[in-house]
Each structure stands twice: as C-alpha cells, then as structure tokens.
Amino acid sequence: MGAPKRYPERPIPTGHGVSDTEGNRQRLVTIRHQLGLTQREMAEELGVRTDSYTRYEIGTRSVRDKLLQAAAKVLARSEADKAVTKQT
C-alpha cells in the first residue's frame, strides 16, 4: 500500500465564509508567531482540536473567516494585556 494520494489545493470561492485560502493560512501562522504560541496552545485558544489546527496551517483544511477573526481577537486581547502590564 502506497502513500496517501495528495490532491492539489483548489481555490475556494469567496462569499461562503472562506476566502483567499493561502492568504488566510499565512495570516493564521503569522498571528500564532506574534503570540509566541505553539500550535497546540493556539488550538486551545481558538477552541479547536490540535490536529485540526495543524491542518489549517499546512493547508489541508481551509481557514474560514470566522476562525481567522477569532485568532485576531486572541491577538488583540494579548496586545491589550501587554499594554496594561507595561503601565503597571
């Protein structure tokens, strides 16, 4: 039995909660790096399974706008926490 067949990623039409697959994947990775989190920690922050999160990052699952928005909220919350910490 050989390796599993890999299918090329196909573009997903916008307007269905998913857009710009590669761009969203990169944004997700960038946000996680800005937060200094592991994939497991980021998955926990977003309330998704670690294996699902890993698939988002490697591109075998499409990153929905809702997930990207949740990641942006985690980043904003982290930035706000840092600002409060600096003031004290």
Backbone as ProteinMPNN parsed JSONL, in Angstrom:
{"seq_chain_A": "MGAPKRYPERPIPTGHGVSDTEGNRQRLVTIRHQLGLTQREMAEELGVRTDSYTRYEIGTRSVRDKLLQAAAKVLARSEADKAVTKQT", "coords_chain_A": {"N_chain_A": [[0.836, -1.167, 0.0], [0.65, 2.141, -0.92], [1.722, 5.578, -0.358], [-0.676, 7.995, 0.92], [-2.895, 9.501, -1.422], [-2.293, 12.722, -2.599], [-4.078, 15.632, -3.094], [-4.148, 18.447, -5.232], [-4.38, 21.735, -3.883], [-7.334, 23.488, -4.303], [-8.745, 26.571, -5.438], [-11.068, 28.24, -3.357], [-14.295, 29.456, -3.647], [-15.155, 32.843, -2.837], [-17.313, 34.399, -0.387], [-18.629, 32.44, 0.994], [-17.94, 32.202, 3.604], [-15.353, 31.467, 3.467], [-12.283, 32.482, 2.205], [-9.599, 33.475, 0.048], [-7.565, 31.325, 0.431], [-4.723, 30.617, 0.746], [-3.688, 33.054, 1.662], [-5.151, 33.461, 4.048], [-4.257, 31.263, 5.496], [-1.556, 31.916, 5.825], [-1.857, 34.26, 7.33], [-2.904, 33.222, 9.69], [-0.745, 31.678, 10.628], [1.121, 33.738, 11.001], [-0.128, 35.286, 13.017], [-0.095, 33.425, 15.116], [2.668, 33.171, 15.494], [3.282, 35.797, 16.26], [2.074, 35.835, 18.713], [3.626, 34.04, 20.018], [3.01, 31.366, 20.46], [2.63, 27.778, 20.611], [1.429, 25.362, 18.185], [-0.398, 23.725, 19.469], [-1.097, 25.272, 21.736], [-2.261, 27.473, 20.448], [-4.417, 26.251, 19.204], [-5.909, 25.541, 21.462], [-6.553, 28.1, 22.427], [-8.276, 28.898, 20.407], [-10.238, 27.062, 20.553], [-10.288, 24.679, 19.095], [-9.464, 21.384, 17.879], [-6.11, 20.137, 18.186], [-5.027, 18.691, 15.995], [-6.724, 19.505, 13.964], [-6.158, 22.241, 13.871], [-3.482, 22.156, 13.055], [-3.814, 21.183, 10.472], [-5.062, 23.394, 9.308], [-2.92, 25.193, 9.231], [-1.059, 23.869, 7.559], [-2.422, 23.754, 5.262], [-4.233, 21.787, 4.437], [-6.759, 21.961, 5.291], [-9.295, 24.33, 4.879], [-9.09, 27.701, 5.927], [-11.512, 29.249, 7.59], [-13.22, 32.387, 7.531], [-14.315, 33.034, 10.01], [-12.714, 31.646, 11.869], [-10.278, 32.931, 11.473], [-10.964, 35.492, 12.317], [-11.429, 34.965, 15.012], [-8.825, 34.319, 15.794], [-7.599, 36.788, 15.401], [-8.873, 38.229, 17.409], [-7.815, 36.981, 19.668], [-5.169, 37.812, 19.41], [-5.516, 40.604, 19.645], [-6.472, 40.752, 22.267], [-4.223, 39.817, 23.609], [-2.383, 41.834, 22.995], [-3.601, 43.972, 24.29], [-3.415, 43.1, 26.934], [-0.638, 43.179, 27.24], [-0.186, 45.929, 27.038], [-1.463, 46.878, 29.343], [0.084, 45.632, 31.274], [2.545, 46.923, 30.863], [1.965, 49.449, 31.783], [1.744, 49.156, 34.485]], "CA_chain_A": [[0.0, 0.0, 0.0], [1.491, 3.326, -1.058], [1.393, 6.782, 0.406], [-1.996, 8.521, 0.573], [-2.911, 10.384, -2.58], [-2.413, 14.143, -2.274], [-4.784, 16.389, -4.115], [-3.726, 19.847, -5.229], [-5.358, 22.639, -3.278], [-8.066, 24.246, -5.311], [-9.281, 27.8, -4.869], [-12.429, 28.153, -2.84], [-14.969, 30.722, -3.951], [-15.426, 33.72, -1.706], [-18.719, 34.614, -0.12], [-19.188, 31.314, 1.724], [-17.221, 32.113, 4.87], [-13.971, 31.072, 3.189], [-11.733, 33.3, 1.137], [-8.15, 33.63, -0.029], [-7.078, 30.208, 1.231], [-3.303, 30.727, 1.1], [-3.515, 34.274, 2.452], [-5.678, 33.222, 5.394], [-3.344, 30.323, 6.15], [-0.373, 32.686, 6.225], [-2.253, 35.172, 8.418], [-3.045, 32.41, 10.892], [0.617, 31.361, 11.078], [1.724, 34.986, 11.464], [-0.722, 35.631, 14.306], [0.419, 32.495, 16.126], [4.064, 33.532, 15.767], [3.272, 37.049, 17.014], [1.683, 35.495, 20.083], [4.638, 33.172, 20.608], [2.349, 30.143, 20.893], [2.765, 26.55, 19.832], [0.182, 25.017, 17.508], [-1.305, 23.192, 20.494], [-1.6, 26.392, 22.532], [-3.15, 28.268, 19.61], [-5.64, 25.465, 19.052], [-6.655, 25.693, 22.704], [-7.092, 29.467, 22.452], [-9.348, 29.008, 19.416], [-11.266, 26.066, 20.833], [-10.31, 23.627, 18.074], [-8.516, 20.294, 18.153], [-4.761, 20.415, 17.712], [-4.817, 18.158, 14.648], [-7.459, 20.374, 13.034], [-5.393, 23.479, 13.728], [-2.302, 21.85, 12.234], [-4.277, 21.094, 9.072], [-5.268, 24.759, 8.816], [-1.622, 25.796, 8.941], [-0.364, 23.249, 6.429], [-3.228, 23.986, 4.061], [-5.107, 20.682, 4.038], [-8.102, 22.416, 5.662], [-9.477, 25.749, 4.578], [-9.26, 28.586, 7.071], [-12.733, 30.044, 7.456], [-13.104, 33.757, 8.035], [-14.676, 33.035, 11.432], [-11.545, 31.212, 12.625], [-9.289, 33.998, 11.371], [-11.443, 36.566, 13.187], [-11.179, 34.52, 16.392], [-7.38, 34.439, 16.014], [-7.324, 38.221, 15.521], [-9.34, 38.636, 18.745], [-6.818, 36.486, 20.626], [-4.022, 38.71, 19.272], [-5.889, 41.903, 20.214], [-6.534, 40.576, 23.719], [-2.849, 39.703, 24.07], [-1.78, 43.16, 22.895], [-4.196, 44.782, 25.36], [-2.816, 42.631, 28.18], [0.739, 43.691, 27.279], [-0.256, 47.372, 27.288], [-1.816, 47.046, 30.752], [1.254, 45.203, 32.043], [3.576, 47.964, 30.752], [1.546, 50.627, 32.563], [1.847, 48.895, 35.923]], "C_chain_A": [[0.886, 1.238, 0.0], [1.043, 4.47, -0.171], [0.011, 7.287, 0.002], [-1.892, 9.509, -0.585], [-3.134, 11.822, -2.124], [-3.1, 14.848, -3.422], [-4.309, 17.834, -4.073], [-4.813, 20.715, -4.607], [-6.042, 23.428, -4.378], [-8.624, 25.502, -4.671], [-10.723, 27.606, -4.438], [-13.106, 29.489, -3.107], [-15.221, 31.546, -2.691], [-16.927, 33.846, -1.512], [-19.379, 33.471, 0.627], [-18.471, 31.128, 3.059], [-15.776, 31.695, 4.701], [-13.479, 31.95, 2.05], [-10.219, 33.257, 1.185], [-7.428, 32.576, 0.816], [-5.626, 30.369, 1.671], [-3.05, 31.952, 1.971], [-3.995, 34.091, 3.879], [-4.786, 32.273, 6.174], [-2.113, 31.065, 6.668], [-0.684, 33.637, 7.369], [-2.343, 34.416, 9.74], [-1.672, 32.075, 11.478], [1.278, 32.607, 11.668], [1.191, 35.383, 12.833], [-0.182, 34.719, 15.403], [1.856, 32.839, 16.492], [4.141, 34.82, 16.574], [2.93, 36.8, 18.486], [2.725, 34.644, 20.794], [4.064, 31.863, 21.125], [2.731, 28.953, 20.029], [1.436, 26.306, 19.109], [-0.837, 24.503, 18.521], [-1.921, 24.322, 21.314], [-2.578, 27.255, 21.73], [-4.477, 27.548, 19.406], [-6.514, 25.596, 20.29], [-7.295, 27.072, 22.8], [-8.306, 29.605, 21.532], [-10.466, 27.997, 19.635], [-11.417, 25.015, 19.742], [-9.303, 22.548, 18.466], [-7.156, 20.625, 17.549], [-4.539, 19.896, 16.298], [-5.567, 18.984, 13.611], [-6.674, 21.655, 12.793], [-4.164, 23.26, 12.839], [-2.684, 21.78, 10.758], [-4.565, 22.469, 8.485], [-3.932, 25.359, 8.397], [-0.928, 25.176, 7.74], [-1.185, 23.312, 5.142], [-4.091, 22.828, 3.62], [-6.545, 20.908, 4.501], [-8.179, 23.896, 5.378], [-9.724, 26.546, 5.851], [-10.495, 29.453, 6.82], [-12.513, 31.425, 8.078], [-13.369, 33.821, 9.535], [-13.488, 32.634, 12.306], [-10.48, 32.303, 12.615], [-9.682, 35.18, 12.254], [-11.201, 36.217, 14.653], [-9.695, 34.661, 16.732], [-7.0, 35.91, 16.189], [-7.766, 38.746, 16.884], [-8.366, 38.182, 19.821], [-5.596, 37.406, 20.601], [-4.332, 40.062, 19.907], [-5.924, 41.834, 21.734], [-5.121, 40.513, 24.308], [-2.152, 41.062, 24.057], [-2.312, 44.072, 24.004], [-3.603, 44.396, 26.711], [-1.39, 43.158, 28.333], [0.752, 45.178, 27.617], [-0.569, 47.636, 28.759], [-0.616, 46.706, 31.625], [2.344, 46.276, 32.018], [3.239, 49.165, 31.624], [1.719, 50.404, 34.06], [3.273, 48.653, 36.349]], "O_chain_A": [[1.78, 1.361, 0.838], [0.126, 4.348, 0.642], [-0.434, 7.045, -1.12], [-0.918, 10.253, -0.701], [-4.053, 12.103, -1.355], [-2.735, 14.671, -4.584], [-4.092, 18.385, -2.993], [-6.005, 20.464, -4.781], [-5.39, 23.967, -5.273], [-8.944, 25.501, -3.482], [-11.493, 26.894, -5.083], [-12.537, 30.541, -2.818], [-15.469, 30.999, -1.616], [-17.712, 33.446, -2.372], [-20.584, 33.522, 0.875], [-18.406, 30.015, 3.581], [-15.045, 31.58, 5.685], [-14.174, 32.137, 1.052], [-9.628, 33.028, 2.24], [-6.762, 32.906, 1.798], [-5.333, 30.266, 2.862], [-2.271, 31.883, 2.922], [-3.326, 34.517, 4.82], [-4.58, 32.454, 7.374], [-1.685, 30.864, 7.805], [0.129, 33.805, 8.278], [-1.911, 34.913, 10.78], [-1.467, 32.179, 12.687], [1.921, 32.535, 12.715], [1.961, 35.771, 13.712], [0.151, 35.184, 16.494], [2.225, 32.804, 17.666], [4.971, 34.935, 17.476], [3.44, 37.476, 19.38], [2.716, 34.535, 22.02], [4.559, 31.307, 22.106], [3.108, 29.105, 18.866], [0.44, 26.97, 19.393], [-2.021, 24.826, 18.424], [-3.127, 24.329, 21.559], [-3.593, 27.711, 22.258], [-5.538, 28.172, 19.433], [-7.731, 25.746, 20.178], [-8.45, 27.196, 23.208], [-9.246, 30.337, 21.838], [-11.511, 28.063, 18.988], [-12.515, 24.521, 19.487], [-8.409, 22.778, 19.28], [-7.066, 21.308, 16.529], [-3.926, 20.582, 15.481], [-5.087, 19.145, 12.488], [-6.538, 22.105, 11.655], [-3.853, 24.085, 11.979], [-1.95, 22.268, 9.898], [-4.34, 22.693, 7.296], [-3.825, 25.964, 7.331], [-0.271, 25.884, 6.976], [-0.697, 22.964, 4.066], [-4.643, 22.871, 2.521], [-7.443, 20.143, 4.149], [-7.221, 24.631, 5.617], [-10.469, 26.121, 6.734], [-10.496, 30.296, 5.923], [-11.733, 31.594, 9.015], [-12.715, 34.581, 10.25], [-13.277, 33.22, 13.368], [-9.85, 32.566, 13.639], [-8.819, 35.802, 12.873], [-10.811, 37.077, 15.443], [-9.349, 35.076, 17.839], [-6.168, 36.238, 17.035], [-7.106, 39.614, 17.455], [-8.116, 38.912, 20.781], [-5.05, 37.741, 21.652], [-3.5, 40.609, 20.63], [-5.459, 42.751, 22.412], [-4.855, 41.081, 25.367], [-1.423, 41.402, 24.988], [-1.558, 44.851, 24.587], [-3.32, 45.263, 27.538], [-0.981, 43.539, 29.43], [1.595, 45.637, 28.387], [0.016, 48.54, 29.356], [-0.33, 47.403, 32.598], [2.996, 46.518, 33.033], [4.137, 49.826, 32.146], [1.828, 51.366, 34.821], [3.533, 48.418, 37.529]]}, "name": "protein", "num_of_chains": 1, "seq": "MGAPKRYPERPIPTGHGVSDTEGNRQRLVTIRHQLGLTQREMAEELGVRTDSYTRYEIGTRSVRDKLLQAAAKVLARSEADKAVTKQT"}
